[in-house]
Every structure is written in structure tokens, then in C-alpha cells.
């Protein structure tokens, strides 16, 4: 059941409902309002799935280039982080896939992991090395860049900027409701057990750059991976055994236990009051009173 939850995010169901379980490692859920459906990645299975209440689950893409995170642009096209091609792609309305950006200063990215699209059309994404350290989630390769950064790409003029280098192992990211802040997950504790972080950091947005980052919230057990933000600024963040809910000040206001390790989540449904959760092999849903 949902424990200690404050008013803006009270769950209507006692526990998340398992919708399907087709994946090896489910990730990157994105809600498609025009279809009343959800698409999510199976990173280790190198495929993507589509789920809807009407049609159930089906294969959306049988070979996905090890796609991880997904988002929608203003035209309803899916923006994806491809580990395999080490870049950001866009699925056009006719199904064709366009590679938008795959290099910085002539060097290949590590393995873009998660992505969000700002209302001005800019695409913000993280680039940790997890898709190149072995062949399970991509293709084992040497890194060509010095570090792991958060990037901002503008498809209107193809400009690319390093938004910040102040995250050791950036993973999930999401804007505040008014887009003045960007939250970024740092899960560097995995690679640096004594000095790494398991936290959410928050940055002021300054055009295509980020200002000085500060600590927002500690995430445990496990690590922060993907997360989302509702219309009131509440943050729903993945952890080892569920979804931790933080208010806009970084206070934990509740937790939704999930029986599998959680990777990511997104809001969907007609009224955006349904939280869709990807967790190891499965897709879950829990309805909220507001979002």
C-alpha cells in the first residue's frame, strides 16, 4: 500500500497493478496522448513495447538499437536515447527514424540514457557510460569523451551545448512545472562506492545551460534512476523497492512499494493522474487523486 502520502499525490489503489511483464529490463516509459497508449523500452532485450487498455501489450519495435529513455516532442514524435548508435533519434509520424545528434566536437557520446523535451523544443539528455561498459545494453566500447555530461540539443539549428558537468553519473532528469529548474539523478555510488552519490540534484535553467547545482534529496535504498514531476512539483523517483515521492522542497511525503526493482516512471492517462512504472520485467500502473 501507499504509505505516508500527502494530499497532492494520494493513490486511489492499495498497490500498483501489473499491466504486462514482457521485458528483460523495462525502461523509458512515455505516454502517447493521441493514442491513449504507452511505449516503453526493453533495453537488454533490444526492443520496445506498446501498451494500451484497449489492445494490451504488443511489440512496438523489434530491434531498437538498445533504446533506453524516451520522451515526446511538441508534435507528438518520440525522442529516444539509443545506446547502440550512441545518439538521440526521433520517430517520425510515418514510422521512419531520424538520427538527430550522435557526436560532440566530433567524438561519439557514451550512451545517452534519459531525455526530456522543453516547451521551446530543446532536447536535454544525460550521457553516462552504461551502454558501452558491456554488451548487455549496447556495444562494449571505449569512451571518446572526457566525462559524463548533461547536454542540451536544439533541433532547430542543430546546436549542442554541455549544459552541466556537475553530475558524476547523470541518469534520469525532469523539469519543474514552469521549467525554471532541471532535476538530475546522480547514481555515481555504483561506480564510486566511497565518494559517489545516490541523490537528486537541482539546477536553475539558464537558456541552454544550467546554473550551479545543489543537493535536492537523498534516494535509498538502491539508487535514483528515472523519475517524473507532476503539475504541483511533486517528484516520483525510482529506487530499489518502489517509488519515493518528494514535495518541491525535497521532503519525502510518501512511498509506493513495487515488487520489482524500479527503473523509471511517467504520468499518463486522460487526466494525467495515472503513474506508469517500469520495474525490471514489468509495467505497472497506479492511479492518483491528482497529478
BAFI-3210 file (N, C-alpha, C; in Angstrom, 3 decimals, decimal comma, padded with zeros to 6 digits):
// residues 291
n [1|2|3|4|5|6|7|8|9|10|11|12|13|14|15|16|17|18|19|20|21|22|23|24|25|26|27|28|29|30|31|32|33|34|35|36|37|38|39|40|41|42|43|44|45|46|47|48|49|50|51|52|53|54|55|56|57|58|59|60|61|62|63|64|65|66|67|68|69|70|71|72|73|74|75|76|77|78|79|80|81|82|83|84|85|86|87|88|89|90|91|92|93|94|95|96|97|98|99|100|101|102|103|104|105|106|107|108|109|110|111|112|113|114|115|116|117|118|119|120|121|122|123|124|125|126|127|128|129|130|131|132|133|134|135|136|137|138|139|140|141|142|143|144|145|146|147|148|149|150|151|152|153|154|155|156|157|158|159|160|161|162|163|164|165|166|167|168|169|170|171|172|173|174|175|176|177|178|179|180|181|182|183|184|185|186|187|188|189|190|191|192|193|194|195|196|197|198|199|200|201|202|203|204|205|206|207|208|209|210|211|212|213|214|215|216|217|218|219|220|221|222|223|224|225|226|227|228|229|230|231|232|233|234|235|236|237|238|239|240|241|242|243|244|245|246|247|248|249|250|251|252|253|254|255|256|257|258|259|260|261|262|263|264|265|266|267|268|269|270|271|272|273|274|275|276|277|278|279|280|281|282|283|284|285|286|287|288|289|290|291]
n.u [000,840|000,280|002,258|002,251|001,493|001,132|-001,382|-001,378|-000,785|-002,185|-002,742|-005,257|-005,541|-004,694|-002,299|000,184|-000,948|-000,124|000,442|001,612|004,236|006,680|009,421|013,072|014,668|012,907|012,306|012,283|009,477|006,926|004,165|001,587|-000,533|-002,298|-002,891|-003,756|-002,084|000,907|004,406|007,298|010,727|012,679|015,561|017,749|016,685|016,722|014,556|011,273|008,141|004,570|001,766|-001,719|-004,926|-006,945|-005,737|-003,857|-000,553|002,015|004,608|006,440|008,759|010,991|013,729|015,665|018,002|019,029|017,522|016,931|015,894|012,907|010,980|008,431|008,136|006,901|005,277|004,350|006,075|008,282|011,131|014,230|016,737|019,409|021,385|022,813|023,473|024,510|023,340|020,805|017,598|014,712|011,396|009,492|006,161|005,414|006,715|009,381|012,816|014,815|018,100|019,188|021,326|024,621|027,209|029,698|031,669|032,902|033,354|032,106|029,165|028,872|026,695|023,725|021,153|018,754|016,028|014,517|012,120|011,979|009,556|010,240|011,253|013,849|016,102|017,012|019,453|020,997|024,263|025,660|028,006|026,813|025,846|028,050|029,820|029,593|028,229|025,547|023,649|024,095|026,911|030,054|032,541|035,229|035,225|034,890|034,776|035,611|034,147|030,984|028,139|025,396|023,474|022,300|020,372|019,445|017,106|016,350|018,461|020,470|022,316|024,504|025,052|027,043|025,321|025,737|028,458|028,396|027,585|028,317|027,577|025,203|021,732|018,447|016,235|014,289|012,086|010,984|007,545|007,261|009,488|011,768|013,634|015,857|015,871|018,196|019,253|021,855|023,726|026,207|027,259|027,294|029,552|031,519|031,945|032,763|032,905|030,882|027,521|024,048|021,673|019,260|019,847|019,483|019,087|019,235|017,706|019,240|018,760|020,232|021,868|022,865|022,665|024,489|024,508|022,645|022,241|019,317|017,711|018,239|018,364|017,347|016,465|018,893|019,335|018,823|017,132|015,269|012,712|009,776|007,887|005,064|002,189|002,061|004,589|005,541|007,794|008,272|010,185|012,306|013,495|015,189|013,113|010,659|008,660|009,667|008,242|008,658|008,173|008,087|010,071|011,871|011,256|010,447|007,360|005,958|005,694|005,573|005,365|006,818|006,897|009,136|012,444|012,636|012,872|012,021|009,494|006,367|003,858|000,500|-002,505|-005,880|-006,354|-003,903|-003,402|-002,483|000,068|002,614|004,795|007,948|009,516|012,013|011,062|008,554|005,527|003,772|000,842|-000,564|-003,232|-003,678|-004,924|-004,557|-002,427]
n.v [-001,198|002,392|004,541|007,108|009,356|012,630|015,201|016,109|013,849|011,392|007,961|006,076|003,374|000,396|-000,850|-000,969|-001,904|-004,669|-004,480|-005,715|-008,042|-008,279|-007,925|-007,890|-005,950|-003,394|-000,043|003,588|004,699|006,287|008,349|008,373|010,637|011,010|008,469|007,243|005,488|003,719|003,667|001,723|000,876|-002,099|-002,501|-004,367|-006,386|-005,322|-004,063|-002,552|-001,882|-001,519|-000,470|-000,528|000,096|-000,864|-002,531|-004,079|-005,479|-005,130|-005,667|-002,861|-002,039|-004,191|-004,323|-002,141|-000,688|-000,782|001,049|003,310|005,682|007,638|010,304|012,770|015,079|018,404|017,913|015,427|013,357|010,614|010,933|009,438|007,770|006,159|003,498|001,755|003,067|005,224|007,793|010,400|009,886|010,372|009,376|009,525|010,544|008,834|006,561|006,362|006,604|009,132|010,127|012,449|013,626|012,595|013,002|014,925|017,630|016,158|013,712|010,566|010,185|008,758|006,813|007,820|008,234|009,088|011,370|014,575|016,883|020,276|022,969|024,807|023,310|022,394|019,693|017,796|015,776|012,947|011,419|008,896|006,067|003,540|001,999|001,223|-000,224|-002,929|-005,671|-005,987|-003,920|-002,516|-001,852|-002,926|-000,558|001,862|004,929|008,078|010,636|013,005|013,073|012,495|013,983|016,391|017,267|019,804|019,958|021,641|021,164|022,913|024,436|022,661|022,951|022,173|021,908|021,560|021,265|020,969|019,825|018,980|016,532|013,346|010,762|011,093|010,385|009,836|012,608|015,623|018,390|021,113|022,167|024,801|024,905|026,203|024,968|022,168|018,851|016,326|012,993|011,529|008,763|007,892|006,425|003,789|003,391|004,610|003,724|004,832|007,606|008,375|009,458|009,116|010,551|013,166|016,038|019,586|022,146|025,543|026,694|028,195|029,486|027,572|026,331|025,214|026,511|026,738|023,676|022,118|020,049|018,066|015,818|012,815|009,465|006,334|002,949|001,502|003,179|006,395|006,363|006,666|009,266|011,328|014,437|015,952|018,166|019,795|019,920|017,783|015,070|011,916|009,319|006,689|003,827|001,163|-000,526|000,556|003,528|006,641|009,530|012,949|016,265|019,660|020,887|018,982|017,223|013,992|012,635|010,335|006,838|004,416|001,112|-001,355|-004,540|-005,275|-004,284|-000,878|001,121|003,433|005,984|007,486|009,987|009,530|008,744|009,929|012,167|012,656|011,481|009,021|006,929|005,437|002,759|001,443|-001,551|-003,689|-006,483|-005,645|-003,651|-001,359|000,189|002,860|004,661|008,143|010,740|013,307|015,063]
n.w [000,000|-000,284|001,570|004,062|002,490|001,207|000,540|-002,335|-003,856|-003,455|-003,628|-005,335|-005,392|-003,557|-004,163|-006,803|-010,066|-012,034|-015,404|-017,632|-018,459|-020,192|-020,520|-020,343|-019,117|-018,265|-019,253|-019,750|-020,050|-021,970|-022,421|-024,842|-025,785|-027,988|-028,805|-026,572|-025,227|-024,190|-024,651|-024,084|-023,275|-023,690|-022,624|-022,393|-023,889|-026,379|-027,738|-028,127|-026,524|-026,840|-025,008|-024,353|-022,877|-024,456|-026,405|-025,116|-024,650|-027,100|-029,564|-030,238|-031,505|-032,951|-033,097|-031,469|-031,331|-028,785|-027,258|-024,572|-022,579|-023,292|-024,757|-025,558|-028,269|-029,113|-031,271|-030,934|-031,546|-030,913|-028,989|-028,582|-026,616|-027,808|-027,040|-028,674|-031,140|-029,991|-029,706|-030,134|-031,269|-033,436|-033,813|-036,578|-037,688|-039,680|-039,033|-039,717|-038,686|-037,473|-037,002|-034,730|-033,254|-032,589|-031,900|-030,147|-030,620|-032,664|-031,486|-030,379|-028,366|-025,027|-024,041|-024,511|-022,110|-020,675|-021,384|-021,877|-023,195|-023,634|-023,530|-025,467|-027,469|-027,251|-026,593|-023,894|-022,437|-020,762|-020,383|-019,430|-019,025|-019,310|-021,416|-022,846|-021,368|-021,375|-023,327|-022,832|-022,752|-025,014|-027,041|-026,203|-025,688|-025,899|-024,102|-025,722|-024,896|-022,301|-019,891|-018,168|-019,107|-018,920|-021,617|-023,924|-026,750|-029,663|-032,028|-034,004|-035,013|-034,876|-032,843|-030,141|-026,685|-023,752|-020,937|-018,194|-016,165|-013,659|-012,482|-011,556|-012,521|-014,451|-014,779|-014,793|-015,587|-015,220|-015,773|-013,657|-013,068|-014,229|-015,740|-014,898|-013,403|-013,482|-012,620|-011,796|-011,703|-009,843|-009,847|-009,030|-006,964|-007,640|-009,256|-007,784|-004,846|-002,341|-002,586|-004,257|-005,313|-004,378|-005,227|-005,925|-007,808|-008,233|-010,637|-011,728|-014,709|-017,419|-020,229|-022,659|-020,911|-017,605|-014,311|-011,195|-009,503|-006,827|-003,910|-003,721|-002,816|-000,981|-002,143|-001,335|-000,379|-002,676|-005,777|-007,395|-010,423|-013,156|-013,184|-012,569|-012,720|-011,275|-011,922|-009,693|-008,816|-007,374|-006,977|-008,373|-007,753|-008,778|-006,937|-005,186|-004,247|-004,952|-005,520|-004,498|-003,117|-003,345|-002,100|-003,526|-002,029|-001,389|000,631|001,773|001,101|000,874|-000,135|-002,681|-002,661|-004,779|-006,295|-007,818|-008,838|-009,479|-012,414|-013,763|-014,368|-015,433|-015,977|-017,052|-018,894|-019,442|-017,834|-016,827|-014,379|-013,749|-012,760|-014,434|-014,220|-014,829|-014,081|-013,691|-015,166|-015,877|-016,494|-014,566|-013,062|-011,208|-009,889|-009,215|-007,053|-007,970|-010,295]
ca.u [000,000|000,999|002,423|002,644|001,391|000,454|-002,580|-001,356|-000,425|-002,744|-003,108|-006,610|-005,479|-003,815|-000,996|000,234|-001,494|000,780|-000,245|002,238|005,573|007,322|010,760|014,228|014,898|011,970|012,774|011,883|008,063|006,464|002,734|001,187|-001,914|-003,139|-003,253|-004,148|-001,224|002,230|005,525|008,433|011,879|013,303|016,924|018,556|016,057|016,924|013,249|010,354|006,773|003,448|000,655|-002,920|-006,006|-007,760|-005,027|-002,893|000,838|002,484|005,945|006,442|009,940|011,643|015,146|015,566|019,327|019,177|016,936|016,657|014,887|012,073|010,158|007,663|008,302|005,641|004,480|003,955|007,044|009,065|012,567|014,778|018,168|019,862|022,703|023,502|024,055|025,109|022,815|019,403|016,831|013,304|010,496|008,561|004,785|005,288|007,469|010,799|013,637|015,806|019,126|019,291|022,671|025,364|028,591|030,018|033,008|033,427|033,519|030,842|028,701|029,000|025,457|022,618|020,391|017,394|015,812|013,297|011,987|011,435|008,473|010,805|011,711|015,188|016,153|018,007|019,677|022,157|025,157|026,568|028,659|026,299|025,610|029,290|030,721|029,491|027,355|024,184|022,752|024,687|028,107|031,200|033,424|035,934|034,642|035,623|034,680|036,309|033,273|029,569|027,535|024,029|023,552|021,118|020,422|018,356|016,931|016,071|019,712|021,415|023,352|024,660|025,791|027,142|024,534|026,468|029,348|028,341|026,938|029,312|026,935|023,834|020,802|017,150|016,123|012,936|011,912|009,913|006,379|007,462|010,726|012,858|014,581|016,035|016,317|019,022|019,663|023,269|023,831|027,632|027,599|027,511|030,926|032,433|031,239|033,117|032,749|029,787|026,249|022,767|020,857|018,744|020,390|018,593|019,839|018,454|017,846|019,658|018,727|020,623|022,842|022,365|023,448|025,116|023,627|022,621|021,613|017,865|017,202|018,910|017,479|017,726|017,516|019,224|019,825|017,846|017,272|014,361|011,684|008,938|007,391|003,666|001,861|002,270|006,007|005,931|008,710|008,086|011,524|012,578|014,508|015,323|011,893|009,425|008,693|009,684|007,600|009,187|007,499|009,019|011,145|012,772|010,817|009,759|005,967|005,342|006,393|004,740|006,130|006,676|007,539|010,343|013,308|012,060|013,812|011,548|008,037|005,847|002,430|-000,285|-003,946|-006,607|-006,229|-002,528|-003,433|-002,066|001,512|003,066|006,075|008,702|010,253|012,664|010,437|007,120|004,911|002,753|000,077|-001,320|-003,972|-003,503|-006,057|-004,225|-001,057]
ca.v [000,000|003,653|004,955|008,450|010,193|013,895|015,435|016,230|012,638|010,230|006,902|005,567|001,927|-000,013|-001,219|-000,864|-003,001|-005,123|-004,454|-006,699|-008,397|-008,879|-007,385|-008,299|-004,760|-002,383|001,327|004,617|004,819|007,570|008,313|008,917|011,101|010,860|007,065|006,720|004,309|003,952|002,935|001,625|000,148|-003,252|-002,166|-005,571|-007,184|-004,613|-003,907|-001,635|-002,381|-000,584|-000,989|000,293|-000,634|-001,496|-003,539|-004,838|-005,234|-005,615|-005,193|-001,587|-002,076|-005,466|-004,019|-000,741|-000,118|-000,720|002,293|003,418|006,693|008,193|011,475|013,274|016,485|019,143|017,380|014,065|012,380|010,028|011,206|008,270|007,615|004,882|003,049|001,070|004,038|006,244|009,085|010,753|009,722|010,798|008,549|010,385|010,049|007,736|005,425|006,461|007,010|010,127|010,382|013,891|014,011|011,430|013,366|016,219|018,013|015,088|012,481|009,895|010,178|007,477|006,084|008,628|007,378|009,593|012,560|015,369|017,929|021,519|023,511|025,548|022,343|021,890|018,317|017,695|014,358|012,547|010,566|008,043|005,063|002,198|001,243|000,838|-000,954|-004,341|-005,879|-006,273|-002,795|-001,792|-002,498|-002,555|000,351|002,854|006,270|009,048|011,948|013,036|012,839|012,178|015,300|016,671|018,052|020,450|019,971|022,396|020,630|023,968|024,834|021,560|023,355|021,282|022,511|020,860|022,066|020,928|018,698|018,834|015,285|012,329|009,749|011,561|009,386|010,443|014,064|016,148|019,803|021,556|022,530|026,031|024,684|027,043|024,085|020,824|017,866|015,294|011,908|011,160|007,425|007,577|005,483|002,488|003,330|005,145|003,369|005,633|009,042|008,629|009,977|008,474|011,716|014,078|017,390|020,533|023,200|026,579|026,657|029,481|029,264|026,209|025,933|025,099|027,204|025,915|022,657|021,902|018,816|018,157|014,752|011,526|008,390|004,986|002,027|001,470|004,385|007,080|006,089|007,600|009,874|012,325|015,524|016,250|019,569|020,531|019,902|016,586|014,219|010,477|008,856|005,259|003,336|-000,291|-001,273|001,288|004,933|007,607|010,779|014,142|017,521|020,557|021,301|017,863|016,395|012,772|012,671|009,023|005,826|003,396|-000,135|-002,094|-005,830|-005,455|-003,104|000,149|001,836|004,713|006,178|008,654|010,235|009,349|008,692|011,080|013,315|012,614|011,099|007,632|006,792|004,210|002,420|000,323|-002,189|-004,929|-007,144|-005,351|-002,327|-001,224|001,439|003,195|005,915|009,169|011,671|014,462|014,969]
ca.w [000,000|-000,295|002,959|004,415|001,306|001,450|-000,254|-003,794|-004,590|-002,778|-004,553|-005,183|-005,275|-002,478|-004,689|-008,264|-010,867|-013,085|-016,696|-018,505|-017,996|-021,368|-020,734|-019,550|-018,290|-018,750|-019,029|-020,690|-020,412|-022,497|-022,692|-026,138|-025,576|-029,176|-028,951|-025,267|-025,114|-023,631|-025,227|-023,173|-023,802|-023,049|-023,025|-022,574|-024,939|-027,646|-028,379|-027,456|-026,461|-026,748|-024,198|-024,196|-022,224|-025,491|-027,192|-024,341|-024,983|-028,393|-029,900|-030,949|-032,375|-032,640|-032,901|-031,054|-031,093|-027,327|-026,761|-023,142|-022,274|-024,360|-024,445|-026,702|-028,594|-029,186|-032,364|-030,599|-032,035|-029,831|-028,939|-027,898|-026,330|-028,332|-026,622|-029,760|-032,061|-029,127|-030,088|-029,902|-032,502|-033,429|-034,615|-037,303|-037,668|-040,640|-038,528|-040,016|-037,543|-037,838|-036,006|-034,548|-032,824|-032,097|-031,597|-029,560|-031,091|-033,493|-030,708|-030,091|-026,984|-024,334|-024,338|-023,997|-021,198|-020,458|-022,198|-021,719|-024,205|-023,072|-024,354|-026,594|-028,444|-026,965|-026,109|-022,839|-022,202|-019,970|-021,175|-018,665|-019,871|-019,023|-022,633|-023,519|-020,471|-021,747|-024,481|-022,396|-023,022|-026,126|-027,564|-025,393|-026,421|-025,099|-024,119|-026,524|-024,255|-021,017|-018,749|-018,357|-019,013|-019,335|-022,843|-024,497|-028,209|-030,281|-033,385|-034,977|-035,663|-034,636|-031,890|-028,993|-025,584|-022,474|-020,002|-016,926|-015,887|-012,208|-012,086|-011,880|-013,354|-014,652|-015,301|-015,060|-015,491|-015,434|-015,468|-012,779|-013,898|-015,007|-016,485|-014,406|-012,741|-014,013|-011,641|-012,420|-010,816|-009,838|-009,269|-009,091|-005,903|-008,285|-009,750|-006,776|-003,595|-001,164|-002,829|-005,186|-004,821|-004,685|-004,921|-006,933|-007,755|-008,907|-011,317|-012,412|-016,167|-017,971|-021,678|-022,988|-019,897|-016,242|-013,306|-010,163|-008,961|-005,390|-003,444|-003,540|-001,960|-000,969|-002,602|-000,936|-000,792|-004,093|-006,430|-008,245|-011,860|-013,801|-012,329|-013,239|-011,883|-011,597|-012,108|-008,443|-008,492|-006,644|-007,740|-008,204|-008,082|-008,650|-006,004|-005,234|-003,922|-005,192|-005,933|-003,403|-003,507|-002,687|-002,425|-004,220|-001,135|-001,174|001,741|001,371|001,551|000,766|-000,921|-003,310|-002,818|-006,032|-006,029|-008,605|-008,833|-010,354|-013,268|-014,270|-014,288|-016,130|-015,786|-018,261|-018,748|-019,992|-016,927|-016,307|-012,958|-013,660|-012,745|-015,082|-013,615|-015,378|-012,991|-014,113|-016,318|-015,949|-016,488|-013,537|-013,051|-010,011|-010,124|-008,204|-006,988|-008,806|-010,791]
c.u [000,875|001,060|002,793|002,523|000,623|-000,584|-002,413|-001,132|-000,942|-003,175|-004,510|-006,626|-004,487|-002,419|-001,005|-000,309|-000,470|-000,004|000,297|003,650|006,372|008,824|011,837|014,600|014,080|012,437|012,003|010,413|007,720|004,993|002,435|-000,269|-002,821|-003,633|-003,796|-003,384|000,122|003,249|006,641|009,497|012,125|014,766|017,728|017,967|016,169|015,616|012,433|008,951|005,778|002,360|-000,503|-003,985|-006,844|-007,052|-004,102|-001,476|001,185|003,886|005,819|007,600|010,756|013,147|015,252|016,900|019,565|018,682|016,657|015,548|014,166|011,315|009,383|008,043|006,933|004,729|004,071|004,865|007,905|010,541|013,204|016,282|018,594|021,266|023,491|024,181|024,637|024,656|021,355|018,670|015,401|012,510|009,460|007,169|004,573|006,091|008,953|011,552|014,745|016,815|019,344|020,695|023,358|026,810|028,666|031,467|033,680|033,615|032,164|030,471|029,028|027,812|024,297|021,575|018,947|017,273|014,509|013,303|011,325|010,391|008,984|011,380|013,101|015,112|017,312|018,189|020,955|022,968|026,148|027,118|028,004|025,994|026,865|030,235|030,652|028,542|025,907|023,200|023,263|025,870|029,317|032,183|034,155|035,201|035,520|035,586|035,254|035,399|031,868|028,774|026,019|024,138|022,213|021,319|019,205|018,186|016,664|017,334|020,822|022,551|023,330|025,508|025,920|026,445|025,190|027,362|029,320|027,483|027,901|028,758|025,470|022,964|019,471|017,183|014,692|012,917|010,857|008,746|006,562|008,776|011,866|013,951|014,670|016,578|017,079|019,407|021,156|023,392|025,285|028,100|027,894|028,970|031,955|031,830|031,564|032,845|031,551|028,512|025,110|021,685|020,262|019,394|019,464|019,415|018,881|018,740|018,140|019,843|019,118|021,709|022,135|023,279|024,029|024,112|023,738|021,953|020,121|017,346|018,072|017,903|018,068|016,508|017,743|019,731|018,682|018,135|016,382|013,325|010,856|008,421|005,950|003,428|002,016|003,731|006,444|006,780|008,474|009,373|011,691|013,600|014,484|013,991|010,607|009,651|008,654|009,092|008,157|008,326|008,516|010,167|012,122|012,422|010,126|008,362|005,282|006,173|005,393|005,590|005,797|007,452|008,753|011,156|012,832|013,154|013,346|010,042|007,652|004,365|001,702|-001,750|-004,588|-006,425|-004,844|-002,490|-003,139|-000,548|001,874|004,518|006,709|009,597|010,730|011,961|009,082|006,783|003,773|002,026|-000,565|-001,967|-003,836|-004,710|-005,820|-002,789|-000,657]
c.v [001,247|004,190|006,420|009,469|011,471|014,162|015,459|014,927|011,383|009,194|006,403|004,051|001,559|-000,349|-001,077|-002,125|-003,386|-005,223|-005,486|-006,944|-009,050|-008,629|-008,116|-007,161|-003,609|-000,981|002,292|004,735|006,212|007,421|009,009|009,365|010,860|009,428|006,463|005,422|004,714|003,089|002,875|000,728|-001,131|-003,171|-003,428|-006,508|-006,563|-004,506|-002,897|-002,217|-001,223|-001,245|000,003|-000,558|-001,389|-002,688|-004,426|-004,507|-005,845|-005,083|-003,912|-001,526|-003,304|-005,334|-002,513|-000,039|000,127|000,617|002,205|004,452|007,214|009,421|011,848|014,711|017,128|018,661|015,933|012,990|011,887|010,351|010,125|008,362|006,229|004,564|002,499|002,025|005,242|007,651|009,252|010,674|010,210|009,865|009,455|009,759|008,899|006,503|005,464|007,002|007,934|010,281|011,892|014,336|012,789|011,746|014,740|016,531|016,875|013,761|011,877|010,066|008,833|006,587|006,881|007,768|007,828|010,971|013,248|016,453|019,139|022,089|024,336|024,626|021,798|020,526|018,209|016,219|014,115|011,517|009,794|006,922|003,691|001,370|000,810|000,050|-002,461|-004,448|-006,168|-005,174|-001,937|-002,575|-001,996|-001,733|001,247|004,191|007,204|010,447|011,865|012,627|012,464|013,443|015,264|017,616|018,716|020,536|020,713|021,910|021,701|024,409|023,809|021,956|022,435|021,972|021,515|021,738|022,107|019,699|018,356|017,646|014,172|011,257|010,142|010,483|010,057|011,956|014,488|017,614|020,001|022,015|023,785|026,028|025,613|026,228|022,764|019,944|016,770|014,258|011,654|009,824|006,950|006,669|004,102|002,324|003,784|004,934|004,254|007,122|009,386|009,081|009,033|009,528|012,355|015,430|018,299|021,711|024,264|026,524|028,062|029,329|027,818|025,684|025,780|025,867|026,222|024,941|022,546|020,564|019,040|017,093|013,510|010,443|007,046|004,289|002,046|002,812|005,092|006,774|007,096|008,135|010,847|013,320|015,822|017,761|020,421|020,546|018,739|015,696|012,766|009,814|007,363|005,007|001,814|-001,013|-000,491|002,679|005,799|008,909|011,919|015,337|018,471|021,062|020,166|016,994|015,140|012,766|011,316|008,079|004,816|002,129|-000,823|-003,400|-006,148|-004,171|-002,106|000,865|003,245|004,812|007,411|008,785|010,087|009,258|009,973|012,329|013,394|012,315|009,618|007,573|005,430|003,960|001,256|-000,233|-003,562|-005,525|-006,555|-003,873|-002,340|000,112|001,619|004,550|006,839|010,087|012,894|014,331|016,260]
c.w [000,000|001,124|003,063|003,315|001,619|000,358|-001,770|-004,546|-003,901|-003,796|-004,269|-005,021|-004,184|-002,954|-006,196|-008,930|-011,940|-014,388|-017,670|-018,007|-019,127|-021,484|-019,941|-018,601|-018,861|-018,343|-019,932|-021,021|-020,912|-022,887|-024,016|-026,052|-026,773|-029,352|-027,665|-024,983|-024,549|-024,364|-024,193|-023,774|-023,008|-023,448|-023,329|-023,626|-026,309|-028,429|-027,589|-027,531|-026,419|-025,921|-024,259|-023,530|-023,246|-026,125|-026,372|-024,782|-026,341|-028,613|-030,715|-031,936|-031,994|-032,485|-032,664|-030,907|-029,599|-026,772|-025,269|-022,922|-023,500|-023,848|-025,704|-026,984|-028,769|-030,295|-032,128|-031,144|-030,870|-030,025|-028,071|-027,706|-026,790|-027,823|-027,801|-030,720|-031,321|-029,518|-029,727|-031,237|-032,321|-034,333|-035,263|-037,294|-038,655|-040,229|-038,835|-038,803|-038,036|-036,705|-035,922|-034,185|-032,234|-031,747|-030,932|-029,922|-031,862|-032,784|-030,385|-028,626|-026,349|-024,703|-023,743|-023,297|-021,007|-021,084|-021,805|-022,794|-023,555|-024,030|-025,522|-027,666|-028,192|-026,290|-025,123|-022,502|-021,399|-020,746|-020,294|-019,541|-019,863|-020,264|-023,355|-022,607|-020,703|-022,938|-024,096|-022,771|-024,169|-026,635|-026,782|-026,208|-025,429|-025,201|-024,940|-025,933|-022,852|-019,868|-019,154|-018,086|-019,230|-020,531|-023,171|-026,002|-028,736|-031,719|-034,432|-035,703|-035,453|-033,695|-030,677|-027,944|-024,443|-021,444|-018,631|-016,889|-014,398|-011,778|-012,498|-012,819|-013,544|-015,270|-015,605|-014,925|-015,791|-015,055|-014,384|-013,644|-014,743|-015,776|-016,061|-013,734|-013,498|-012,893|-012,377|-011,370|-010,972|-009,110|-009,265|-007,960|-006,485|-008,703|-008,725|-005,389|-002,403|-001,351|-003,715|-004,497|-005,172|-004,426|-006,163|-006,711|-008,552|-009,413|-011,849|-013,907|-016,675|-019,476|-021,965|-022,049|-018,552|-015,305|-012,299|-009,565|-007,456|-005,077|-003,268|-002,585|-002,087|-001,363|-002,183|-000,337|-002,294|-004,574|-007,143|-009,705|-012,575|-012,835|-013,152|-012,216|-012,280|-011,658|-010,879|-008,024|-007,642|-007,545|-007,361|-008,686|-007,832|-007,546|-006,058|-005,111|-004,134|-005,750|-004,679|-003,920|-002,666|-003,048|-003,056|-003,352|-000,833|000,009|001,218|001,962|001,443|-000,050|-001,447|-003,455|-004,136|-005,868|-006,895|-008,535|-009,884|-011,142|-013,605|-014,083|-015,080|-015,821|-017,111|-017,944|-019,246|-019,155|-016,305|-014,807|-012,769|-013,739|-013,322|-014,674|-014,367|-014,275|-013,453|-015,333|-016,686|-016,073|-015,478|-013,703|-011,687|-010,249|-008,919|-008,193|-007,828|-009,248|-011,474]
res [x|x|x|x|x|x|x|x|x|x|x|x|x|x|x|x|x|x|x|x|x|x|x|x|x|x|x|x|x|x|x|x|x|x|x|x|x|x|x|x|x|x|x|x|x|x|x|x|x|x|x|x|x|x|x|x|x|x|x|x|x|x|x|x|x|x|x|x|x|x|x|x|x|x|x|x|x|x|x|x|x|x|x|x|x|x|x|x|x|x|x|x|x|x|x|x|x|x|x|x|x|x|x|x|x|x|x|x|x|x|x|x|x|x|x|x|x|x|x|x|x|x|x|x|x|x|x|x|x|x|x|x|x|x|x|x|x|x|x|x|x|x|x|x|x|x|x|x|x|x|x|x|x|x|x|x|x|x|x|x|x|x|x|x|x|x|x|x|x|x|x|x|x|x|x|x|x|x|x|x|x|x|x|x|x|x|x|x|x|x|x|x|x|x|x|x|x|x|x|x|x|x|x|x|x|x|x|x|x|x|x|x|x|x|x|x|x|x|x|x|x|x|x|x|x|x|x|x|x|x|x|x|x|x|x|x|x|x|x|x|x|x|x|x|x|x|x|x|x|x|x|x|x|x|x|x|x|x|x|x|x|x|x|x|x|x|x|x|x|x|x|x|x|x|x|x|x|x|x|x|x|x|x|x|x|x|x|x|x|x|x]
***
